[in-house]
Amino acid sequence: MENRFFLESLGCARNQVDSNAMVGLLRQAGWRLTSDPAEAGVIVVNTCSFIEPAAEESIDTILELARMKRDGVCRRLIVAGCLPERYREAIQEALPEVDVFLGTGALHDIAAAADGTLDAHCRLPDPAGCRFPDALGGWAKPWDHVAYLKIAEGCVRHCTYCIIPKLKGTQRSRPVKTLVAEADALIRDGVKEIILVAQDTTHYGRDLMDPADLSALLRELSALSPDIWIRSLYGHPESIDEEMIQTIAESRNILSYYDIPIQHADDDVLRRMGRCCTGDDLRRLFSRIRTIDPEAVLRTTAIVGFPGETVADFNRLLNFVEEVRFDHLGVFIYSDAGDLPSHRLPDPVPKPLAEQRYDDLMTCQREISFEKNQARIGHVYPVLVDESVEPGLFTGRSPFQAPEVDGVTDIRDERGTGTRSRVGEFERVRITDALEYDLAGEPE
């Protein structure tokens, strides 16, 4: 058990990719991954601290796993990622149980941290100067047939509510050739859906010495195989151009799935958020997408309770959601912290009022989602089968359902043999029932 390690990955898909990169580095150094922390000589926690609840979850997880130093065989507890990067000396003092802290720019040091040869208790190099580890299986797989591929690290935006540029540095895009090679390896390994992620996916390539953009990358990936899905998450309304929309609309295997967080729709709130667009800009963008690509599925996120948000501001957001009718919407309550620029803004919104606005916006979206799902009854869609629940019952996702953030499609095969519905394969499914977020159907 001496050379076994356990890794707990918290946060978003981008963090999962970082975790897999560390797994690759540790395996190269001779370590073996275990799913049981009680038998691990080294425990690694890759943390998230984007908002306060995420930081609290990270700390709770660290304290829970620290028990393995007493009750298991763990001799080294390593905390990596956003939590030490954000809180630095304060988190080191608060967690004496931890042997090594690695910031977001120190992932390359994970093997030295594990074997005890790292000459520091805490490594916090500037993340902007650090390269993402290539060719180490640095992608994350929620299932064997689905993989996240990180195409860039960092962000050039200056949103006042966001800590990401401080934690990750400015944008560093990965070369097209590197990404195409990794995607090809994934496809040869049986992956059927590749999901591109970054802090600002649609801004990809603009920092490279050899100019590139997301449209060019998508075309290269699309040409690898006609039998895969390519999906992109975490776009930005300011970096989506007509060429990108045309590229997606004209391709058979690039999904017409547009994940474009708006965060708000009121002009004054958007300005205080540091978002360089207006509500009308967003209206024109979504209208243009739907005109060029009638099959487009729109996903977004919004923040309620931002400092200074008035009743009128919130109602503009609510009306915008009712008008655009997003297929998927995630809502967050503004999370304040002293190291955010938005912390200095006046007129904080009381938490109970922010929670009420959250409920109101989610209620609105549930009704929209239910109506959209009801309209899908009777239609046939390709579904990528993700899991076998029981004999004759499977779950999967249609092209308009991203893993871990949207609903699912349940597939009932009344024959009960499961011979037609295979995990990791595409199945044509006729929709027979619909709920607020999930669908159900039968193999055609």
Backbone torsions as a table, in degrees:
resi	resn	phi	psi	omega
1	MET	NA	-9.4	-175.3
2	GLU	-60.2	-33.9	-175.5
3	ASN	-103.4	22.7	177.9
4	ARG	-100.2	145.6	176.9
5	PHE	-132.5	153.5	176.3
6	PHE	-122.1	137.4	179.5
7	LEU	-127.9	125.6	175.3
8	GLU	-105.6	121.3	-178.5
9	SER	-107.9	123.7	-179.1
10	LEU	-113.1	157.4	175.7
11	GLY	93.0	-153.8	-168.3
12	CYS	-84.4	-178.7	179.3
13	ALA	-62.1	-32.1	179.0
14	ARG	-63.5	-38.2	175.7
15	ASN	-66.3	-35.6	178.2
16	GLN	-62.5	-37.2	177.4
17	VAL	-64.0	-43.4	177.0
18	ASP	-59.8	-40.8	179.6
19	SER	-62.5	-42.5	179.4
20	ASN	-66.0	-32.9	176.0
21	ALA	-63.5	-41.0	177.4
22	MET	-66.4	-37.2	175.7
23	VAL	-59.4	-43.4	179.0
24	GLY	-61.5	-43.2	179.4
25	LEU	-64.3	-41.8	-179.9
26	LEU	-67.3	-40.0	177.4
27	ARG	-63.8	-40.0	176.6
28	GLN	-59.2	-31.6	-178.9
29	ALA	-85.7	3.8	175.2
30	GLY	98.5	6.0	178.9
31	TRP	-84.9	152.9	178.5
32	ARG	-116.4	133.3	-178.9
33	LEU	-78.8	136.3	173.3
34	THR	-125.5	149.8	178.2
35	SER	-90.8	0.0	-178.0
36	ASP	-116.1	109.3	-178.6
37	PRO	-62.4	-22.8	-178.6
38	ALA	-67.9	-20.4	-179.4
39	GLU	-109.1	14.1	-177.5
40	ALA	-97.7	130.4	174.4
41	GLY	-74.2	-27.2	177.9
42	VAL	-129.5	133.7	176.6
43	ILE	-118.9	130.5	179.5
44	VAL	-118.2	132.3	174.3
45	VAL	-118.1	113.6	175.6
46	ASN	-92.0	112.7	-164.4
47	THR	-98.2	163.9	173.1
48	CYS	-125.1	142.2	176.3
49	SER	-143.2	28.1	-175.7
50	PHE	-59.1	-42.4	175.5
51	ILE	-132.3	166.9	-174.5
52	GLU	-57.1	-45.5	178.5
53	PRO	-59.6	-34.8	178.5
54	ALA	-67.7	-40.5	177.3
55	ALA	-63.9	-41.4	178.8
56	GLU	-64.0	-40.5	177.3
57	GLU	-62.8	-40.6	179.4
58	SER	-61.3	-45.8	-179.4
59	ILE	-64.5	-43.0	178.2
60	ASP	-60.2	-42.3	-180.0
61	THR	-64.6	-42.7	178.7
62	ILE	-60.2	-46.6	-178.9
63	LEU	-64.8	-37.5	178.4
64	GLU	-65.5	-44.9	-178.4
65	LEU	-74.0	-22.6	177.3
66	ALA	-61.6	-22.6	177.7
67	ARG	-62.0	-24.6	-178.9
68	MET	-67.0	-19.2	176.1
69	LYS	-72.4	-21.5	178.2
70	ARG	-99.5	-42.5	-171.9
71	ASP	-100.3	-16.2	-179.2
72	GLY	-114.5	-151.3	-179.2
73	VAL	-108.5	8.5	-177.4
74	CYS	-62.4	131.6	176.3
75	ARG	-116.6	-14.1	178.4
76	ARG	-140.6	127.4	176.2
77	LEU	-112.5	120.3	-175.6
78	ILE	-115.2	129.4	177.1
79	VAL	-112.7	122.2	-175.3
80	ALA	-122.4	163.6	169.0
81	GLY	94.2	-143.1	-165.0
82	CYS	-72.4	-32.3	-177.0
83	LEU	-63.1	-53.6	177.2
84	PRO	-66.8	-30.9	179.0
85	GLU	-64.6	-37.8	-176.4
86	ARG	-82.1	-43.7	-170.2
87	TYR	-102.6	-13.2	169.0
88	ARG	48.4	-120.0	-174.4
89	GLU	-59.9	-35.3	-176.8
90	ALA	-63.4	-41.4	-178.0
91	ILE	-74.4	-30.0	176.6
92	GLN	-64.6	-41.6	179.1
93	GLU	-69.4	-33.0	-176.4
94	ALA	-77.8	-20.4	-175.0
95	LEU	-126.9	72.0	179.1
96	PRO	-66.5	-13.4	179.6
97	GLU	-68.6	-19.6	-173.9
98	VAL	-84.4	135.0	-179.5
99	ASP	-85.5	-38.6	-177.5
100	VAL	-141.7	136.2	172.5
101	PHE	-111.0	131.4	176.8
102	LEU	-122.5	121.6	176.5
103	GLY	-73.1	179.6	-176.4
104	THR	-66.1	-20.2	177.9
105	GLY	-95.0	8.0	-175.4
106	ALA	-117.9	20.1	-178.3
107	LEU	-61.2	-29.3	179.6
108	HIS	-63.1	-17.6	-176.8
109	ASP	-91.1	9.1	-172.8
110	ILE	-63.6	-38.3	-178.8
111	ALA	-67.6	-41.9	177.6
112	ALA	-65.1	-36.6	177.0
113	ALA	-65.2	-36.7	-178.1
114	ALA	-71.0	-41.1	-176.2
115	ASP	-90.6	1.4	174.0
116	GLY	84.8	11.7	-178.7
117	THR	-96.5	-2.7	177.8
118	LEU	-70.0	129.8	-174.7
119	ASP	-90.1	39.6	179.2
120	ALA	-159.4	145.1	173.3
121	HIS	-77.6	-26.5	-177.4
122	CYS	-143.8	126.6	178.4
123	ARG	-117.6	117.0	-178.0
124	LEU	-132.7	62.3	177.4
125	PRO	-70.2	159.9	178.6
126	ASP	-61.5	117.1	-177.5
127	PRO	-62.5	-25.4	-178.7
128	ALA	-64.9	-21.2	-178.9
129	GLY	-98.1	8.7	-174.4
130	CYS	-108.3	138.8	-179.3
131	ARG	-90.8	143.2	175.4
132	PHE	-72.5	134.5	-178.6
133	PRO	-69.0	117.7	-178.5
134	ASP	-88.8	158.4	168.8
135	ALA	54.1	38.4	177.4
136	LEU	-125.1	25.5	-173.2
137	GLY	68.0	34.7	-174.6
138	GLY	-79.9	46.4	174.0
139	TRP	-129.6	159.6	-178.3
140	ALA	-112.3	140.2	-178.1
141	LYS	-121.4	108.9	171.7
142	PRO	-66.5	-29.3	170.7
143	TRP	-139.6	166.8	-179.1
144	ASP	-62.0	-26.1	-174.1
145	HIS	-99.1	4.2	179.6
146	VAL	-131.7	134.4	-178.7
147	ALA	-139.5	140.4	170.2
148	TYR	-90.0	134.9	178.4
149	LEU	-122.9	113.1	-178.5
150	LYS	-79.6	122.1	-175.5
151	ILE	-100.1	-13.5	178.8
152	ALA	-159.7	161.8	177.4
153	GLU	-129.4	143.9	176.9
154	GLY	86.5	177.1	-173.5
155	CYS	-153.1	143.0	178.8
156	VAL	-99.7	-1.8	-178.3
157	ARG	-76.3	166.8	179.4
158	HIS	-132.2	50.2	177.9
159	CYS	-67.0	131.4	-170.7
160	THR	-71.6	-18.8	-178.2
161	TYR	-93.6	-0.7	-167.2
162	CYS	-114.3	136.0	-179.0
163	ILE	-99.6	-3.7	-171.4
164	ILE	-56.8	-47.0	-179.9
165	PRO	-57.8	-33.6	177.8
166	LYS	-70.1	-35.9	-176.6
167	LEU	-82.7	-32.0	-171.3
168	LYS	-116.2	-12.1	-177.8
169	GLY	82.8	-174.5	178.5
170	THR	-75.9	166.8	-173.5
171	GLN	-65.7	134.2	170.8
172	ARG	-129.6	105.7	-180.0
173	SER	-80.6	146.3	176.4
174	ARG	-86.9	145.3	-176.4
175	PRO	-60.7	147.2	-180.0
176	VAL	-57.4	-44.5	-177.3
177	LYS	-60.7	-39.6	179.2
178	THR	-63.4	-45.6	-178.2
179	LEU	-67.5	-39.2	178.4
180	VAL	-64.4	-41.0	178.8
181	ALA	-63.9	-42.4	179.0
182	GLU	-66.8	-40.9	178.5
183	ALA	-63.5	-39.9	178.1
184	ASP	-62.7	-40.7	177.7
185	ALA	-64.0	-39.2	177.7
186	LEU	-62.6	-44.5	-179.3
187	ILE	-63.4	-43.2	178.2
188	ARG	-65.0	-22.0	178.0
189	ASP	-87.4	2.5	176.0
190	GLY	100.4	5.8	179.5
191	VAL	-71.1	133.3	-179.0
192	LYS	-107.7	-16.6	177.6
193	GLU	-135.9	124.1	176.8
194	ILE	-111.5	125.4	-175.7
195	ILE	-114.2	116.9	-178.2
196	LEU	-82.3	131.6	180.0
197	VAL	-134.9	153.1	174.1
198	ALA	-169.7	177.2	173.4
199	GLN	-70.1	-32.9	179.7
200	ASP	-143.5	81.3	-170.5
201	THR	-60.1	-41.5	-174.3
202	THR	-75.3	-7.8	175.5
203	HIS	-91.7	6.2	-175.1
204	TYR	-53.2	140.3	167.1
205	GLY	87.4	-12.5	-173.5
206	ARG	-74.0	-10.0	178.5
207	ASP	-102.4	-1.5	-175.9
208	LEU	-77.3	150.4	176.3
209	MET	-62.6	-43.8	172.4
210	ASP	-93.0	105.8	-172.6
211	PRO	-54.1	138.2	178.3
212	ALA	-149.7	168.7	173.8
213	ASP	-148.7	175.9	-175.9
214	LEU	-65.1	-34.8	179.4
215	SER	-59.2	-46.9	-179.7
216	ALA	-63.5	-42.8	178.7
217	LEU	-62.9	-44.2	179.8
218	LEU	-59.5	-42.0	-180.0
219	ARG	-63.6	-41.0	178.8
220	GLU	-63.3	-44.5	-179.4
221	LEU	-67.9	-39.7	-179.5
222	SER	-60.4	-34.0	-177.2
223	ALA	-73.7	-12.1	-177.3
224	LEU	-66.5	-39.0	-178.3
225	SER	-163.8	137.4	175.6
226	PRO	-79.2	-8.4	-171.1
227	ASP	-103.5	30.3	177.3
228	ILE	-131.5	164.7	169.0
229	TRP	-105.9	140.6	172.6
230	ILE	-120.6	123.7	-177.2
231	ARG	-127.1	147.6	179.4
232	SER	-123.3	135.1	177.6
233	LEU	-118.2	162.3	171.8
234	TYR	64.3	52.6	174.2
235	GLY	-82.8	173.6	178.2
236	HIS	-132.1	133.1	-175.5
237	PRO	-59.3	-26.2	-177.0
238	GLU	-78.6	-17.6	-175.7
239	SER	-113.7	19.0	176.5
240	ILE	-101.7	117.2	-178.3
241	ASP	-113.4	175.2	-175.2
242	GLU	-66.8	-33.7	178.9
243	GLU	-61.6	-40.1	178.8
244	MET	-62.9	-45.7	180.0
245	ILE	-62.5	-43.4	178.8
246	GLN	-62.3	-42.3	179.6
247	THR	-59.1	-45.1	-179.9
248	ILE	-67.8	-43.9	-176.6
249	ALA	-64.2	-32.9	-174.4
250	GLU	-88.5	-6.3	-176.9
251	SER	-97.7	146.6	177.7
252	ARG	-87.2	-24.3	-175.9
253	ASN	-114.3	-1.6	168.6
254	ILE	-91.3	116.8	-173.2
255	LEU	-70.6	138.1	177.1
256	SER	-79.7	64.1	-175.4
257	TYR	-124.2	112.4	-173.7
258	TYR	-111.3	105.2	177.0
259	ASP	-95.7	101.6	-172.8
260	ILE	-131.2	90.9	177.8
261	PRO	-60.4	127.3	177.5
262	ILE	-97.4	-31.2	-178.8
263	GLN	70.8	-33.8	174.1
264	HIS	-166.7	177.2	178.1
265	ALA	-132.7	-5.3	176.9
266	ASP	-85.1	133.1	-174.0
267	ASP	-60.6	-43.0	-178.3
268	ASP	-67.1	-41.5	178.1
269	VAL	-64.7	-43.9	178.4
270	LEU	-58.8	-40.8	179.1
271	ARG	-63.8	-44.6	179.4
272	ARG	-67.3	-25.9	176.5
273	MET	-76.1	-11.9	-175.7
274	GLY	81.0	20.0	178.3
275	ARG	-92.9	122.1	-173.5
276	CYS	-89.6	53.3	175.9
277	CYS	-150.4	165.9	178.8
278	THR	-116.4	171.8	175.9
279	GLY	-59.3	-39.7	178.9
280	ASP	-67.2	-36.2	175.1
281	ASP	-58.5	-43.3	-179.6
282	LEU	-66.8	-39.8	177.5
283	ARG	-59.7	-46.2	-179.2
284	ARG	-63.8	-39.0	-179.9
285	LEU	-62.0	-50.3	-177.2
286	PHE	-67.6	-34.6	175.9
287	SER	-64.6	-41.4	180.0
288	ARG	-65.6	-42.0	178.2
289	ILE	-58.7	-46.9	-177.2
290	ARG	-70.3	-27.5	176.9
291	THR	-71.9	-46.9	-179.2
292	ILE	-73.6	-37.1	-173.5
293	ASP	-128.3	82.7	-176.6
294	PRO	-59.5	-20.3	179.1
295	GLU	-85.5	2.6	-173.3
296	ALA	-59.0	136.7	171.8
297	VAL	-109.8	128.4	-174.9
298	LEU	-108.5	126.7	173.1
299	ARG	-122.5	142.7	178.4
300	THR	-149.2	172.4	171.1
301	THR	-131.3	156.0	179.8
302	ALA	-140.9	152.7	178.2
303	ILE	-114.4	127.8	174.9
304	VAL	-110.8	154.7	179.0
305	GLY	81.2	18.3	177.4
306	PHE	-66.2	145.8	-177.7
307	PRO	-50.6	129.3	178.9
308	GLY	86.4	-2.2	179.6
309	GLU	-67.0	117.2	-179.7
310	THR	-92.2	174.5	175.4
311	VAL	-59.7	-43.4	179.8
312	ALA	-63.6	-40.1	178.6
313	ASP	-60.9	-47.4	-179.5
314	PHE	-63.6	-40.3	-179.9
315	ASN	-63.7	-32.1	176.2
316	ARG	-66.4	-39.2	175.7
317	LEU	-63.8	-46.3	-179.9
318	LEU	-60.1	-44.9	179.6
319	ASN	-65.0	-35.6	178.5
320	PHE	-63.4	-44.2	178.9
321	VAL	-63.3	-41.5	177.8
322	GLU	-64.4	-34.9	-178.0
323	GLU	-74.3	-49.5	-175.5
324	VAL	-75.8	-34.5	178.6
325	ARG	58.6	70.0	178.2
326	PHE	-65.7	147.5	175.1
327	ASP	-71.2	-35.9	179.4
328	HIS	-139.9	140.9	-179.9
329	LEU	-142.6	127.4	171.2
330	GLY	-107.7	136.5	-177.4
331	VAL	-120.0	135.7	178.1
332	PHE	-124.0	143.2	170.5
333	ILE	-86.3	132.1	-178.7
334	TYR	-51.8	130.4	179.7
335	SER	-112.0	114.5	-174.9
336	ASP	-89.2	154.0	174.0
337	ALA	-159.8	150.7	-174.8
338	GLY	-65.3	-20.6	-178.5
339	ASP	-95.3	10.6	176.7
340	LEU	-96.7	139.5	174.1
341	PRO	-57.3	-34.8	-179.1
342	SER	-67.0	-16.9	178.9
343	HIS	-61.2	-26.9	-177.6
344	ARG	-84.8	-5.2	-179.1
345	LEU	-74.2	146.4	-179.5
346	PRO	-79.5	172.2	172.0
347	ASP	61.1	59.8	175.2
348	PRO	-62.4	147.2	-179.9
349	VAL	-89.0	127.1	178.5
350	PRO	-56.8	141.8	-176.1
351	LYS	-57.6	-43.5	178.9
352	PRO	-59.7	-36.4	178.9
353	LEU	-69.3	-41.7	177.3
354	ALA	-61.8	-40.0	179.3
355	GLU	-65.4	-37.3	177.5
356	GLN	-65.1	-40.8	178.1
357	ARG	-65.5	-37.5	174.5
358	TYR	-57.9	-49.1	-179.3
359	ASP	-61.5	-41.8	-178.0
360	ASP	-65.0	-42.4	-178.8
361	LEU	-69.9	-39.2	178.2
362	MET	-67.2	-36.3	176.3
363	THR	-62.3	-43.4	176.6
364	CYS	-59.0	-46.8	-177.5
365	GLN	-68.5	-36.0	178.0
366	ARG	-59.0	-41.2	179.0
367	GLU	-65.2	-42.2	178.3
368	ILE	-63.8	-46.6	-178.5
369	SER	-61.4	-42.3	180.0
370	PHE	-63.0	-43.7	179.8
371	GLU	-63.3	-42.5	179.3
372	LYS	-65.0	-41.3	179.5
373	ASN	-67.9	-38.9	177.4
374	GLN	-59.4	-36.6	-179.2
375	ALA	-68.8	-14.6	-179.8
376	ARG	-86.6	-10.8	179.8
377	ILE	-61.2	131.9	-178.8
378	GLY	94.8	-17.0	179.5
379	HIS	-85.9	155.5	178.5
380	VAL	-110.2	130.6	-178.6
381	TYR	-131.3	150.1	168.4
382	PRO	-71.6	136.3	179.6
383	VAL	-128.4	130.8	174.5
384	LEU	-87.8	115.5	-175.6
385	VAL	-76.1	122.7	-175.4
386	ASP	-99.6	-40.2	-173.1
387	GLU	-147.6	151.0	171.0
388	SER	-98.8	118.3	-176.4
389	VAL	-86.8	-46.2	178.5
390	GLU	-161.9	170.2	179.8
391	PRO	-54.0	121.9	177.9
392	GLY	86.6	-1.7	-179.6
393	LEU	-129.2	125.8	-178.3
394	PHE	-131.9	159.5	170.5
395	THR	-120.7	146.4	178.7
396	GLY	-156.9	-168.6	-178.4
397	ARG	-138.6	141.6	173.6
398	SER	-82.2	174.4	177.2
399	PRO	-59.2	-22.8	-177.3
400	PHE	-97.2	19.0	178.6
401	GLN	-130.3	108.7	176.3
402	ALA	-83.0	148.4	-178.6
403	PRO	-67.3	143.3	169.7
404	GLU	74.3	-7.5	179.9
405	VAL	-126.1	-23.8	179.8
406	ASP	-112.4	-175.2	177.7
407	GLY	-75.2	-174.8	179.8
408	VAL	-127.4	169.5	173.2
409	THR	-116.8	116.7	175.3
410	ASP	-83.0	137.5	-178.4
411	ILE	-118.8	117.9	178.5
412	ARG	-105.9	117.9	175.1
413	ASP	-105.3	101.8	-172.5
414	GLU	-63.1	-20.1	177.8
415	ARG	-69.2	-21.1	173.8
416	GLY	73.1	4.9	-176.6
417	THR	-88.4	-28.2	-179.1
418	GLY	72.9	11.6	-176.6
419	THR	-73.4	-25.0	-178.5
420	ARG	-95.4	-29.6	-179.9
421	SER	-98.3	106.2	-175.1
422	ARG	-117.3	134.2	178.1
423	VAL	-61.5	133.1	-179.8
424	GLY	85.4	6.6	178.9
425	GLU	-120.5	161.3	175.8
426	PHE	-88.2	139.6	179.7
427	GLU	-133.1	134.0	174.5
428	ARG	-82.5	123.6	-170.6
429	VAL	-125.6	130.4	173.6
430	ARG	-91.7	123.9	-176.8
431	ILE	-75.1	128.2	-178.6
432	THR	-115.6	-16.8	-177.8
433	ASP	-154.3	156.3	-177.4
434	ALA	-146.5	137.6	173.3
435	LEU	-112.1	-168.2	-177.9
436	GLU	-61.9	-39.2	-177.6
437	TYR	-124.1	-25.2	-174.9
438	ASP	-106.9	158.1	177.3
439	LEU	-121.6	163.0	174.2
440	ALA	-140.8	147.8	-179.4
441	GLY	-163.4	-174.9	-179.1
442	GLU	-129.0	150.3	175.5
443	PRO	-58.1	136.8	-177.9
444	GLU	-69.0	NA	NA
